[in-house]
Amino acid sequence: MNREQGLKLIEAVKIIAIVRGVQEQHIASLAEALRDGGIPIMEVTLNTEGALGMIGRLQQAYGDSMYIGAGTVLDVEDAKRALDAGASYLVTPNIDEEVIRYAVERGAPIFPGAMTPTEVVKAWKAGATAIKIFPGASLGIGYLKEVMAPLNHIPMMAVGGVSEENIGDFMKIGCYGVGIGGSLVNLKEIAAGNFGWVRDKASRLIDRSKS
């Protein structure tokens, strides 16, 4: 899946599944459960053991139907390793303009994490595709709405604290998308082989995002 197709998929689905701490033996079944539930966009965090191998494996097996990226990218070396492994896009928890510029040079979408309006504008000017407002759970939807008001030309994503109950609210205020981790990629259910739980959760999140 190329850059244009991937970004169109994010704009249509608006949910990125954040995969952290999943064992490699479960990654294919998890990908299929997410895809079957309507969320074909995965971010494998680099602080997951075996992340680079999983990204490459996912890209090879599902790259035509899913958009596979790398998260928790902290520096240019991380970015290089992730892109060389096959990541289609990058997500960072912080602002590092060098990383953003590197992603732009490589033609990869990048979604850096920012908290303040100053950081949001700095990341956007450096070439970010959209800005991840982080930590979303602590800041809350009210904060995000206030930041978006004067900066409505900058696409913003909410990460942290997004649930079935409030995902519709994030969509209503105009979020570019949301990132959802443990409440969707539930390690206990995955370890038990209950991938139907993940599929059904994904499906409910899609439904609630449109209501």
Beta strands, then each sheet from edge to edge (+ up, - down):
strand 1: 15-19
strand 2: 41-45
strand 3: 67-71
strand 4: 90-91
strand 5: 110-111
strand 6: 113-114
strand 7: 131-133
strand 8: 156-159
strand 9: 177-180
sheet 1: 3+ 2+ 1+ 9+ 8+ 7+ 6+
sheet 2: 4+ 5+
end
